Amino acid sequence: MVQRQLDTPAPDSGRTVLTGARLALPSGVVEDGRLAVEGRTIAPPAGGGGTVWDLAGHWVVPGFVDMHVHGGGGASFSAGSPEEALRVIATHRRHGTTTMAASTVTGDLEDLARQAAVLAELVEQGDLAGIHFEGPFIAPGRCGAHEPALLREPDPADVRKLLGAARGTARMVTLAPERPGGLESVRLLAESGVIAAIGHTDATYDATRAAIDAGATVATHLFNAMPALHHREPGPIAALLADERITVELINDGVHLHSAVLRLAFDRAGADRVAFITDAMGAAGNGDGRYPLGGMEVEVREGVARLVEGGSIAGSTLTLDTAFRRAVTVDRLPVPEVVRALSATPARLLGCYDRVGSLEPGKDADLVVLDEGFSVAGVMRRGEWLITPSVVGRQGG
């Protein structure tokens, strides 16, 4: 049993009512809305009693869901330490990410299996939504911040080893489908109920199409670590954007993607096919400095993470509240569409939309309160305030 250190007390069975805010509901934005919470779940808004929070001038949106995050708070999921994993989780929760999958980085299979054993227990305890293996089955020419010496072909037998080590908690594997064994591994993952994600790849347009037909459903951080779009050699980007079966990950930090490119991808795919991710490493929420990332060393300057050797971008220092704010204020995307890309769409992919990803009665009371400038003013997870809004609650209502 992993010793839990998040220390969030179980909520009582009382009723909490949030009033006056703009609510981002699946049906659209409701002005001067009313949202009720009983215990750990969202309740029908009718009825009185409980503590009422007047959130006039604020937004209430679903808790963010990050399906691709490596670290934060100076810690990393790849450390194979429950204490570090819990620190990552706590850091991102303070920024509104109430659900996340743990992403690993390339390592040898034995080390990845040890990491998976630790992370699987946190999934089983409800602290994580699953495990995402990013590497080692990726293209050497597109390895980015992954250790080149540890890359390997996507042999289905090796893929099975990682899935077995994860004890049913693996949710996604990123691989380069053009490598030997790639298409077979995509089929294996699809048959196992695990997302096959195309990324860190040199695949051609046709090879990408073949992988999609074999069962791939996600593009890992679209545009990054893959050939650029070319008018005679469209490569993977054109295939991934055009196919309705593919959801594209986008890192909206202003570093990985120009705003015009992000809007182009968002417009082409639509909010139901976009998942905003952080791809965050240990510096997220922790400041500049040097950090380990798998077997590599990363230097963060002014919030930009790059490998010490070679200078490649090495993940991000992004948190999803910043991605939300940038999407609305810089990219000028509509709030309801941003909410879907940050919550509903990744929740569906991770298989937990029945519990999280939208503000609906019966779902977990996971929500974020944002002020008028779209900065976090409050975070609730399973009915418990992790960050309490600086407004006065009153009894009755």
C-alpha positions in Angstrom: 0.0 0.0 0.0 1.4 3.4 -1.0 1.3 5.8 2.0 -0.9 8.7 0.9 0.4 12.2 1.6 -2.2 14.4 0.0 -4.0 14.7 3.3 -7.4 15.7 1.9 -10.0 14.9 4.5 -13.2 13.1 3.3 -16.0 15.6 2.8 -18.9 15.4 5.1 -22.4 14.7 3.8 -23.5 18.3 4.0 -24.7 20.4 1.1 -22.7 23.2 -0.6 -24.4 25.6 -3.0 -22.4 27.8 -5.5 -24.4 30.7 -6.8 -24.0 33.8 -8.9 -21.2 32.5 -11.2 -21.1 31.7 -14.9 -21.4 27.9 -15.1 -19.8 26.1 -18.0 -22.3 23.3 -18.5 -22.4 20.7 -21.4 -25.4 22.6 -22.7 -23.6 26.0 -22.7 -22.8 28.8 -20.4 -25.4 29.6 -17.7 -25.3 33.2 -16.3 -25.9 33.6 -12.6 -25.9 29.9 -12.2 -26.6 27.6 -9.3 -24.6 24.4 -8.6 -25.2 22.1 -5.6 -22.7 19.6 -4.1 -23.6 16.9 -1.6 -20.8 14.8 -0.2 -18.4 14.2 -3.0 -20.8 14.5 -5.9 -22.7 17.2 -7.9 -26.4 17.2 -6.8 -29.5 18.5 -8.5 -29.6 22.3 -7.9 -33.2 22.3 -6.4 -33.6 22.3 -2.6 -32.4 24.5 0.2 -30.0 24.4 3.1 -26.3 24.0 3.3 -23.5 26.5 2.9 -24.0 29.0 0.1 -21.0 30.5 -1.7 -21.8 33.7 -3.6 -19.4 33.6 -6.6 -20.7 36.5 -8.6 -18.1 37.7 -11.0 -16.5 34.3 -11.3 -16.6 31.3 -13.6 -17.2 27.7 -12.4 -15.8 25.1 -14.9 -15.1 21.4 -14.6 -11.9 20.2 -13.1 -9.2 20.0 -15.7 -8.1 16.6 -17.0 -4.5 16.2 -18.1 -3.7 13.0 -20.1 0.0 13.8 -20.7 2.0 15.1 -17.7 5.5 14.0 -16.5 6.1 16.0 -13.4 5.7 19.2 -11.4 6.7 20.7 -8.1 10.3 19.6 -8.5 9.2 16.0 -8.8 8.7 13.4 -11.6 6.5 10.4 -12.2 9.6 8.7 -13.7 11.4 8.7 -10.3 9.6 5.6 -9.3 8.9 7.1 -5.9 5.4 7.3 -4.5 6.4 10.5 -2.6 7.5 12.2 -5.8 4.4 11.1 -7.6 2.1 12.5 -4.9 4.0 15.8 -5.1 3.4 16.0 -8.8 -0.3 15.3 -8.3 -0.6 17.9 -5.5 1.2 20.5 -7.6 -1.1 20.2 -10.5 -4.3 20.0 -8.4 -3.5 23.4 -7.0 -3.7 24.6 -10.6 -7.1 23.0 -11.3 -6.1 19.6 -12.7 -8.2 17.3 -10.6 -7.7 14.3 -12.9 -4.5 13.2 -14.6 -2.6 10.3 -16.1 1.0 9.8 -15.2 3.4 9.9 -18.2 6.7 8.2 -18.1 9.8 8.8 -20.3 12.0 6.4 -22.2 13.9 4.0 -20.0 14.9 0.3 -20.1 12.0 -2.1 -19.7 12.9 -3.2 -16.2 13.0 0.4 -14.9 9.7 1.2 -16.7 8.1 -1.9 -15.1 9.2 -0.7 -11.6 7.8 2.7 -12.3 4.6 1.2 -13.5 4.2 -0.9 -10.3 4.4 2.3 -8.1 2.1 4.3 -10.4 -0.4 1.4 -10.7 -1.0 1.5 -7.0 -1.8 5.2 -7.1 -4.3 4.5 -9.9 -5.9 1.8 -7.8 -6.2 4.2 -4.9 -7.9 6.8 -7.1 -5.1 9.4 -7.2 -4.3 8.9 -10.9 -6.5 8.0 -13.9 -3.9 5.8 -15.5 -0.4 5.4 -16.9 0.9 6.8 -20.2 4.1 5.2 -21.6 5.8 7.8 -23.8 8.6 5.8 -25.3 10.8 3.8 -25.6 9.1 2.7 -28.9 9.8 6.0 -30.8 11.9 7.2 -33.7 15.6 8.0 -33.0 15.4 11.0 -35.3 12.5 12.5 -33.3 13.4 11.4 -29.8 13.5 15.0 -28.3 14.2 14.7 -24.6 14.2 10.9 -24.6 17.6 9.0 -24.2 18.5 7.8 -27.6 20.5 4.8 -26.4 17.4 3.4 -24.7 15.1 3.5 -27.6 13.8 0.2 -29.0 11.6 -1.1 -31.8 7.9 -1.5 -30.8 8.1 -5.3 -30.5 4.6 -6.5 -29.4 6.2 -8.8 -26.8 7.8 -5.7 -25.2 4.6 -3.8 -25.3 2.9 -6.7 -23.5 5.5 -6.6 -20.8 4.7 -3.0 -20.0 1.0 -3.5 -20.1 1.4 -6.4 -17.7 3.6 -4.4 -15.4 0.9 -1.7 -15.3 -1.7 -4.3 -14.0 -4.5 -3.0 -16.2 -3.9 0.7 -15.4 -2.1 1.6 -18.7 -4.3 4.0 -20.7 -2.0 5.1 -23.5 1.3 4.2 -25.2 3.0 6.6 -27.6 5.0 5.0 -30.4 6.3 5.5 -33.9 4.2 3.2 -36.1 6.7 3.2 -39.0 9.3 1.3 -36.9 9.4 -2.5 -37.2 6.5 -4.0 -35.2 4.7 -0.7 -35.1 1.5 -1.6 -36.8 1.3 -4.9 -34.9 1.8 -3.1 -31.6 -1.0 -0.6 -32.6 -3.3 -3.5 -33.2 -2.3 -5.1 -29.9 -3.0 -1.9 -27.9 -6.3 -1.3 -29.6 -7.4 -4.9 -28.9 -6.3 -4.4 -25.2 -8.3 -1.3 -24.8 -5.3 0.9 -24.5 -4.9 4.1 -26.6 -2.3 3.8 -29.3 -0.9 7.3 -29.8 1.2 8.3 -32.8 4.1 10.5 -31.7 7.9 11.1 -31.8 7.6 9.7 -35.3 9.0 10.0 -38.8 6.0 8.3 -40.4 4.9 9.3 -43.9 1.3 10.3 -44.7 0.6 6.8 -45.9 2.2 5.1 -42.9 0.2 7.3 -40.6 -3.0 6.4 -42.4 -2.1 2.7 -42.0 -1.6 3.2 -38.2 -5.0 4.9 -37.9 -6.6 2.1 -39.8 -4.9 -0.3 -37.4 -6.4 1.4 -34.4 -4.4 4.5 -33.4 -6.7 7.2 -32.0 -4.4 10.0 -30.6 -1.7 12.3 -31.9 0.9 12.9 -29.2 1.6 16.7 -29.0 0.7 17.4 -32.6 3.4 19.3 -34.7 6.1 18.6 -32.1 8.5 15.7 -32.6 7.2 14.8 -36.1 7.9 16.0 -39.7 6.5 19.4 -40.6 3.6 19.8 -42.9 4.8 20.0 -46.5 2.8 20.7 -49.7 4.2 17.7 -51.5 5.0 15.4 -48.6 2.1 16.1 -46.1 3.5 13.6 -43.6 1.7 12.7 -40.3 0.2 16.1 -39.5 -2.2 16.2 -42.5 -3.3 12.6 -41.9 -3.8 13.2 -38.1 -5.7 16.4 -38.5 -8.0 15.2 -41.3 -9.1 11.9 -39.7 -12.2 12.1 -37.4 -10.9 9.0 -35.5 -8.0 11.0 -34.1 -7.8 13.3 -31.1 -4.9 15.7 -31.2 -2.9 16.8 -28.2 -1.9 20.4 -28.2 0.6 22.1 -25.8 -0.7 25.7 -25.4 2.2 27.4 -23.6 3.2 29.8 -26.3 6.5 28.0 -26.8 5.6 24.7 -28.5 3.1 26.2 -30.9 2.5 29.6 -32.4 -1.0 30.8 -31.7 -1.9 30.9 -35.4 -0.9 27.2 -35.7 -2.8 26.2 -32.6 -6.0 28.0 -33.9 -5.6 26.3 -37.2 -5.4 22.9 -35.6 -8.3 23.7 -33.2 -10.5 25.0 -36.1 -9.7 21.9 -38.2 -10.2 19.3 -35.5 -12.8 21.0 -33.3 -13.0 20.9 -29.5 -14.3 17.3 -29.4 -11.0 16.2 -31.1 -8.6 18.4 -29.2 -7.1 17.6 -25.8 -5.0 20.4 -24.3 -2.1 18.8 -22.3 0.8 20.2 -20.3 3.6 17.6 -21.2 4.9 19.2 -18.0 8.2 18.2 -16.4 9.4 18.7 -12.8 9.8 22.5 -13.1 6.1 23.1 -13.5 5.0 25.1 -10.5 8.6 25.1 -9.2 10.6 27.7 -11.1 13.8 27.9 -13.2 16.8 25.6 -12.6 18.2 22.2 -13.6 16.1 19.1 -13.4 16.4 15.4 -14.3 14.0 14.0 -17.0 14.5 10.3 -17.2 18.2 9.9 -17.9 18.6 13.4 -19.3 19.3 16.7 -17.7 17.1 19.7 -18.4 17.8 23.4 -17.8 14.8 25.7 -17.4 15.3 29.4 -18.1 12.4 31.9 -18.0 10.0 29.0 -17.9 11.3 27.2 -21.0 12.7 23.7 -20.5 15.6 22.6 -22.8 18.1 19.7 -22.7 21.4 20.7 -21.3 23.0 18.7 -24.1 21.7 19.7 -27.5 19.2 22.3 -26.5 16.0 20.5 -27.6 12.8 21.5 -26.0 12.2 19.1 -23.1 8.6 19.1 -22.2 7.1 22.2 -20.6 6.6 24.0 -17.4 2.9 24.5 -18.2 -0.1 24.0 -15.9 -3.6 23.7 -17.3 -4.9 26.9 -15.7 -2.3 28.8 -17.8 -3.3 26.8 -20.9 -7.0 27.8 -20.2 -6.2 31.5 -19.7 -4.0 31.7 -22.8 -6.6 29.9 -25.0 -9.3 32.4 -24.0 -7.3 35.7 -23.8 -4.6 35.2 -26.4 -6.0 32.6 -28.8 -9.5 34.0 -28.5 -11.2 30.6 -28.4 -14.7 30.4 -26.9 -14.9 29.3 -23.3 -17.2 26.4 -23.9 -14.9 24.9 -26.5 -11.8 25.4 -24.3 -13.7 23.7 -21.4 -14.3 20.7 -23.7 -10.7 20.5 -24.7 -9.4 20.7 -21.1 -12.0 18.5 -19.5 -14.6 16.5 -21.4 -12.5 15.3 -24.4 -9.5 14.0 -22.3 -11.9 12.5 -19.8 -13.6 10.5 -22.6 -10.2 9.3 -23.9 -9.2 8.2 -20.4 -12.5 6.3 -19.9 -13.6 8.4 -16.9 -16.2 10.7 -18.4 -18.9 9.0 -16.5 -17.4 10.5 -13.3 -15.5 13.6 -14.4 -15.1 16.1 -17.2 -18.4 18.0 -16.9 -20.6 19.7 -14.3 -23.5 17.2 -14.2 -25.5 15.8 -11.3 -24.1 12.4 -10.2 -20.6 13.1 -11.2 -17.7 13.8 -8.9 -17.7 17.4 -7.6 -14.5 18.3 -9.4 -14.5 22.0 -10.3 -12.4 25.1 -10.7 -13.5 28.6 -9.8 -11.9 31.2 -12.1 -11.9 35.0 -11.5 -12.7 37.5 -14.3 -9.2 37.3 -15.6 -9.4 33.5 -15.7 -7.0 32.9 -12.9 -7.7 30.2 -10.3 -9.7 31.4 -7.4 -10.8 28.0 -6.0 -10.4 24.3 -6.7 -12.7 21.5 -5.4 -12.1 17.8 -5.8 -14.7 15.3 -4.8 -16.6 17.9 -2.8 -13.6 19.1 -0.8 -12.0 22.5 -1.3 -8.3 22.2 -2.1 -8.2 26.0 -2.7 -11.0 27.9 -1.0 -12.4 30.9 -2.8 -11.8 34.2 -1.0 -15.5 34.9 -0.6 -17.7 34.4 2.4 -19.9 31.3 2.6 -23.1 31.7 4.5 -25.6 29.2 5.9 -29.0 28.7 4.4 -30.2 29.2 0.9 
